[in-house]
Amino acid sequence: MTELKIIAAIVVKATYRKEMEEILHTVVDETRKEDGNISYDLHQDCQNPLKYTILEVWKSQSAIDLHNGSAHFKAFVKAIEGKVDSLAVDIIKQVY
């Protein structure tokens, strides 16, 4: 089974930076406990401190699906409403 990786780039609104950091820390901590998660790491852009990237590695698509249905992920999605300028999510797999 092929591992899947997710790159989630989030640009937060300056007004919500501190609050968003707490929200991001919570979703990272909870997601790392999931069985299907291999890694889930939060990064901050060196040039734009309002841009965060989550690099995720999952055992399978079904693990991602379970994550997306989890209470903590649903709470995360609700908590960030109106607090981000942009959100881009790419799901990728290694081919070589």
N, C-alpha and C positions, 0 to 999 in steps of 0.2 A: 504494500500500500504506500502511495506517495504522500509524503508530508506536504502540507500546504502552508504557505506563508502569507501574512497579511501586512500591508504597509498602510497605516492609517495616519494621514496628515491632517492636523487640526490647527487652525489659526483662531485663537481666542480673542474676544473683544477685550481691550485694555482694562476696561472697567471691572471685568470679571476675572482678571488674571489670578489673583490669590484664591478665590473661590474655586476656579477651574482646576488649579493645582491640587487642591484637596479632593475634588471629584475624581480627577485622573488617578491620584494615588489610591483611592478606594477601589476603583475598578481594576487597577493593576493588582492590588493585593488579593482581591477576591478571585480574579481570573486565574492567578497562579496556583490556586488550590484545585482547579478543575482537572479531572483525570485525563482528558484529551489534550490538555495544553502542555506543550514542551517548553516554550518560553514566551514571555510577554514583558517587553521592556519599553520603558518610557524614555524618550530623548527630547532634548530641547535644542532648537536651532541656535548656532553660535552667533549668527548675525541678526536674527529676529527672535527675541525672547518670547514673543507671543505665539510662535509656531512650535508645536509639539508633534512628535512622530512616535507612534506606537509600532514597534516591530514585533510581530507575533509569529509563532511557529506552532502548528497544530498537527495532530496525528492523522486527521482525516476531515472530510467535509462534514461528516456526521458530528464530529466533535465541535466544529464551528457552529453547526446548527443548534446543538445543545447549548453552547455558549450564548448564542443570540437569543435563545428562549429563557435564559436564566434570569432570576429576579434581580441580581445585581447589574446585569447588562441592561435590562429594561429600565432600571432606575437611573443608570448612567445616561441613557438616551433621553430620558425625560429631563434629567438635571441639566443637560447642556443646551436645551432648547432656548434660543434667543441669546445665548452667551458666546456663540462662535461666529466668526466671519466666513469661515469655509471649513469644509470637511470633505476629504477625498479618501476613498478606500479602494485599494487594489488587492486582489487575491491572486497570488502567483505560485508557480511550482517550478522546481528546478528541472531543466531539460538536458543539461550537460554538465 
